[in-house]
Amino acid sequence: MSRSTSDVPSQVAQCPTCTVREVLDRVGGKWSIGVLVEAVRGPVRFTELERIITGISRRMLTLTLRNLERDGLLTRTVHPTVPPKVEYVATPMALELHDALFTLTSWAERHRDDIATARTVYDAAH
C-alpha cells in the first residue's frame, strides 16, 4: 500500500538529518555568509548590509535576514525612533558558526593551489 501525502510531516519529524541539511543549505547559501560575517562584527543595519554586499537585491537581503533570524543566527532589534532603526546582531550560535566558517575558509586558502592542480590533472585525464 502506498503512503499518502499526509504522512510527509511525520516523515520529516523522523528525519534528524533534514534539519541539519536545511541549515547547511541556508548557511552555505550565496548571501548568508556575507550577512553573517558583517553581523559578527557588531550591530549592522539593513542599508549597511545592502551597501556592503555587492549584488544582493533588497528582496534577497530581506529573505536572507528573515531566514537567518528564524534559524536563530541573528537577532533583530527595532529601535522606537522615527524612522524606525532596525539592527541585526549575530547570536552566540552564529559566533560559533563564524569560527567554523573561518576554519573552512582558512583551509580553502591553504589548499587553493593544490585544488587548482588537482583540477588541471583531472581535466587533462578526462
N, C-alpha and C positions, 0 to 999 in steps of 0.2 A: 504494500500500500504506500502511495506517495505521501509526503508530508505537505500540509497546506502552508500557505504563506503566513498564517497566524502563528506558526512555530518559530518564525525568524527571531523575534525578540528573545525567546528563551534560548535559542542557539547562540545569539550574541552574548547573552549573560554567561553562558557556559564556555565561552572562548576567552581565556585570560590573556592571550596574545593580541586580541583585537584592539584593546585599549592601547597597549604598547605600540602596536603598528600605527594606529591613528596618531598618537603623539609624535612618534618618529617622523611620520609623513608631514605633520604640521611643522615641527621644528626644522626639518630638513627642507621645508618649502623655500621657494625663491626669495621671499621677503622677510621671513621670520627671523633669520639670523641677524640681518641688519637692524631690525627693530630691537631685538634683544640686546645686541651689542651697545646700542645707544642708551637703552633703558638701564643697563648695568652701570653706566657712568653716572647716573643720577636722574632726578626727575626730568622728563622731557615732554614737550608739548606736541600736539598733532602737527602744527605748522612747522616746527623744527624738524620733525621726522620727515615730513613731506619735502622739505628743502634738502635735507642731508641724503636721503635715499633716492638716488638718481633713477628715474624711470618709473617709479611707482605712481599709480593713479590714486586719486582720493578714495575711490571706491575700494581698491585693493588694500590700501592702507587701513581703511575703516574695518574691513573684513579681517585683516591680519591682527589688528589690535583686539577686536572682539574675541577672536579665537584664542589668542594668547591669554587674554583675561579669563576666558571660560576655562582654559586648561590650568589656571592658577599660576601662570608665569608672570603676569602683570597685574598691578593694582592701579585702578583708575580712580583719580580723585578729582571731583568737581568743586572748585572754589566759588563761593557765592559772590561773584563780582559781576559787574556789567562792563563788557560782555563776559560771560562765564569763562573762567580759566580752568582748563582740563589738563591734568598732568598724568603721566604714566610712569610707574616705577617698577623695577624688577623686584620680584618676590625672592625670599631666601631660596626657594626651589629653583628659580631662574638663575640666581647667582651660582648655585651648584652646577647647573647645566652649562653655564658660561665657562666654568673651569674645564668641563669635559669637552666643550667645543674648542677651547683654546688648545687642549691636548691634541685633539684631532687635527686642527689646522697646523699646529706645530709639526706633527707627524707628516702631513702632506707637504709642508715646506721642505722638510729634511729629505724627503724621498721624491721630490719633483723630478730631478734628473733621472733617477732610477726608473720611475714610471714612464717617462718620455722614452728612455732607451728600450724598455720592455715593449712598449707600443710599436716602436720602429722595428724591432726584431720580429715581433708577431706579425705585423703588417707585411713585412718582406717575405715571411714564410707562408703567408696565406694569400 
